[in-house]
Amino acid sequence: MTPFAYLFERFPSFGQTFCYREVAELDRQGVAAPIFSIRNPKDEPPQDWDARIVERVHYLPEEKELLDAVRRASKKERLTPEIIAALDEWGRRTDFLRLYQAVYVGLRLKEKGISHVHAHFAGMAARTAFWITKFFPITFSFTAHANDIFAPRKFEIRLDKLVGTARVVVTETDYSEKFLRERFPERADRIHRLYNGLNLAEFGRATFSSDPPLIEKALPI
């Protein structure tokens, strides 16, 4: 059993290859965390992804199928009264699907005996993880990246609520870490910087040939 699961907005994605590298490195170290993706990347350039990782991704269903799945779980009495009350109270307000996605993922994490979920990034995935924590005895952490820090969209579950609830907040630059710690000083000890760059040691140093250049001097005008 792995100690945690991943929750992405979309995975794997050409524009977020560092997320894939993170998962692949954990795989190399023997940690094959379950992967949930809210959206299925489509119409993206083909990539040489590891098939074993891609096949492990559990894509969440679209809206109608998602709502039906949660209703079936409710009829089977798999939802607590608190979850049902929260779904009823929220109704169809903005971002209501995050609650249903949280129920869908949370039930499956519970079945797997997983007690922690890590979300990329501080947007749709983290807001879903926020509700997972509210509905189930499952903690969450998230990686904050760029727009989700400096230009967040105005949802009811804002960045302050995410930071206040998360067990750990990871960001990728010294500047972002400083920015978040200054904005949320009461949670500064939970905010950490973790680089997502490439290991340059894996790339050999270029060797320059001692052969003379093909053009030694410019032609006279």
Summary of the structure (lengths in Angstrom):
residues: 221
radius of gyration: 21.9
end to end distance: 74.7
largest distance: 88.8
contacts: 596
relative contact order: 0.11
helix: 46%
strand: 14%
